[in-house]
Amino acid sequence: MDIAMSRSVVVVAGLLVVLTVSPARADARSEAKILVKFGIDVAQHGLWREATERFKRATAVDPKYAEAWNNLAIAYEQQGDPDSARDTYEKAIR
């Protein structure tokens, strides 16, 4: 196998990995968005414990979803837990 053929094989293999990983990540983000939306809805009714649980689940499903981390931090603030809020805001920034 020559170098050009080897590169083609590597490129195709890389594309296959991207194509198989992307749908799973998209599904995780969709699920996390649903959890965040529900969390916001219950928070608007003052149900901060329930909102916190939804936001926690959203961060577990999609750890890179900054909005979920941010909303979790707000929920901690609303429940009088500034230390957890600060730590969680930092995760949202990262």
Phi, psi and omega in degrees: 000130181275175185297318180298318180294320178299317179296320179297319179297317179296317180297314180297317179298318178297318178296321178297320178296314180298316182293328180275335180275321185303314179299322179296319179293321178297319178297319179297316180296320179297315178297317179297320179297321178296316179297318179295316180300315178297318178300319178296317180301314181287328177296323179295343175259011177081011181267071187290328177295316178296318179299317179302316180297319179295316180294321177299315179297321179296320179290331177288322180290318182223086184298347180262008183272095186300323181299322178296316178297317181298314180294325176297319178298317178298318179298319177298317178301314182296336179263009176077034180238076185294330179294313177295322179299314181299313179300321182287323174300320179297322176294322178297321180293319179294000000 
